[in-house]
C-alpha cells in the first residue's frame, strides 16, 4: 500500500536528525527523481537552478510558476518517497505558491529571504510574516525550510561570527513564525558551521559548496540536512556533453 501524504510528511520531518543528516542529492524532473530514488535516497528534493535549466530557463523565478508546480506534481507521481520543493522566494505570493506545492503532493519547501531579482534580503520581520502566512496556508505538517541568504550574498572573506550571529537571529524569528528547518547556503567554514549547529533554533541545513567539509564531517558537526543544489545537474550535463562530443567526433 502506498504511503499517504501525512505518512510521507511525518517520515520526512523525522529524517532531520543532527549528527545523522538526511542527504538530498537534488533532482530536477521526474526522471532524475526516479534515478535518485533507485540509488537509495530517503527523500527527493528539487533545486530551483537545475529545475529551471532543465526547462530552458534561468534561475530566479524566470520559470513560470504553473510549470514549476506541474514539475513537482510529475516528480511526486514518479516516486514513493517524500518530495520537498525549492520554491525560491515564493513568486508573487509565497503562501499561495506553497499551498499549490502542497496540493501537488510536496511535503515541504525551501523559501529564501533574499529578494529575487533585487538587492539584499527582506527585513527579518517582513520575511517572518511571509513565512507565517506560508505555514498557515500549507498546514502544520508541511516542512518549511527557511533559507537565509546572508552567506550567499556576502563575499567569502566577510564570512565571520558576526554574520553568523545575524543569520541565527533571523533563524530565531523564522522559528517563531513556525518554520521547521534553517538553511544557510554558502556557509562553508567548518568552525562557523559548528557554531551554527550549536546556536540554531532549528535543524540546520548546509549546502555542499566549494570548501565545505566532507559529508561525514558535516554529520559529526551536528548538521541535520545536506543539500547538493545544482551540482547533480552540472555533473549530468558534463557527462552528456562529453558523450555527445565523443559521438560527433566518431562521425565528424
N, C-alpha and C positions, 0 to 999 in steps of 0.2 A: 504494500500500500504506500502511495506517495505521501510524503510529509506535507502537512498543512503549512500555510504561511506562518501561523503562530508558532508551530514547531520549529520552522527554519529560523524565525526571528529570535527565539529563545536560544537555539543552538549557536547562532552567530554571536550573540552577546556573550555567551559563556566561553567563547574562544579567546576573548580578550583577557589573557592572564599574564600579569607582569612576571617576567622570567621564563615564561613558556608561551611566546607570542604566536599569534596567527600570522602566517606568512602569505601575502597576497601577491601573486605573480599576475599582474594586471592584464585583462583581456580587452578586446576592442569590438568583437562581434560574436555571433552565436558559434561560429566555427572555432574561433580561438578559445572561447569559453569551454567548449566541449573538450578540446585537446588538453587544456589546463586541468579540467576536472578529471580526465582519464589519467593524468600524470600524478594524481594523488592529492590534489588540493582539497582543503576542507571547506573552502568558500571561494566565490568568484567576485572579483572587484573590477570595475572598469576604470580607465583613466581618460580624462577628457581629451588630452592631446592626441592619444592614439585613436580614440573613437572618431574624433574629427578628421584626422589624417586618413583613416581608412575609407572615409566617405568623400574625400577630396576637399575638405575644409581646413582652415586654420583654426587653432585653438582660440579660446577667448569668446565663447558663445557665438561663434560665426556659424556653427551648425544649427539649423532650425530646431527649436525645442521639440516640435512634433516628431521630427526624425530621431532626435535623441531618445525620446520616450519610446518610440517604436523599436529602437535598437535594444533598449532594456527589456522590452516585452519579448523579443525574439531570444535574447540570452536566457531569460528566465524559463522559457519554454524548452530550451535546448539542454538544460542541466537540472539535476535534482538538488543541487547544492544551494545554500543561501547566496543571494546576489546583492551586492551593495554597489551603488552607482555614484560616480563623480558628477555632481550637478553644477560644478563651477560656482558661480555666485548666485545660482538660482534663477537666472534670466530676469525678466521684469518683475516677477512675483515669486519669491523663494518658497513661500508657503504653498502656493498653488502648484508649483513645479514639484515640490516634494510629495504632495498629495497625489499627483499624477504618477510619479515614480512608484509610490506605494501601491496604487491601483494596478500598475503594470507588473507588480509582483516583487519589486525590490524590497529587501528587509531593512535597508539603511541607505545613507548617502553621506557624501562629503559636501560641505559648504564652506567656501572660503570667505575671509573678511577683507581681502584685497578688492579694490574697486575694479571690476572687469572693464577693460578698455579705458581706464582712467588712472589717475595718480594716487598713490598712497592707499591707506586702509580706511574702512569705515570707522568712525568713532566707536569705541568699545560698547558704549551704551546703546547706540543705534543697532550695531550688529547683534547684541544680546536680544534686543526686541525682535529683530528679524528671526533669530533662532527660536525664540519663544513662540512665535507665530508658526514656524515650521513644526515645532513639537505639537502644537495644538492641532494643526491641520493633518499631520501624518499619523498621529496617535502615539500612545505611550510606549508601545513595543518597537517602534521604528527607530533604528540605531542612528542617531545624529552625531556624526564625526565632525567636530568644529575645527576647521583649518585656520591657523594663524600664519599669515604670510610675511611676518617681520623678517625672518631669516632668508626667505626667497628674494625679498626686495632690497635687502641691505647688502653692501659689499662684504665679501667674506672676511676681510681684515677687521670689520667692525663687529663681528660676532663675539660678544663678551657676556659677562654675567649680568650687566645692566640691561642688555637687550633681552636676555632670558627672563629677567625679573618682569619686564614689560609683557613678554609673551605669557608668562604664568599668570599675571594679573588679569590679562584678557581671558585666559582659560578659566579662572575663577568666576568671572562674570558670565561666561558661556555655560559653565556648570550650573550656576544659579538659574540660568534660563532653561535648563532641562536637558542639556546635551549629555551624551554618553561617552564620548571619547575626545581627546585633544590631539590634533595633528600638527606637527611642527616641521613641514618640509623645508629643506635647505639647511637644517641643523645637522652638522656632521662631526663636530669635535667631540671626542669621547668624554672629556671632563664635563662639558656642558650637557651632554645627553644624560650622564649620570645624575647631575644636579636636577635636570628636568624630571627624571623619573622620581626623584625624591620629593620634589615640590609640586608636581602636577596634581590637581584635584581629580583628574580623570585618567583612565588608562591611556598611556602615551603611544602615539603612532609616529614612527620615524620612517622616512623615505630613503631608500638606497640612493646614494648620491656620491659623487667623487669625494673620496676621503672619509666616507662613512666607515665605521668599524665593521668587521665581518659579522654575518648574521648571528653566529654563536655568541660573539662578544656582546652584541646588542641585547640578546636574551639575558646574558649574565648581568648586564647593567640594569635590567628591570623593564625593558621595553615590552609593551603588550601587543603591538601590531606593527608589522613591517610591510611596507608597500614598495613596489618596483616601478610605478609610474609608467613612463613611455619607453623604458629600456626593453621590455619584451617586443614591442612593435619594432623598435630600431634593429634589434637582433634578427627578427624575422625578415625585415626588409633588406638587411645586409645580405642574408643568405639568399634571398630571392634575386637580388641584383647580381650577386656573384654567379649564381646558376644561370641567369639569363645571359650574362656576358659570355660565359663558357659555351652556352648553346649557340650564340651568334658567332662566336669565334670558330666553332666547328663547321659552320655553314657559310661563313663570310668569304 
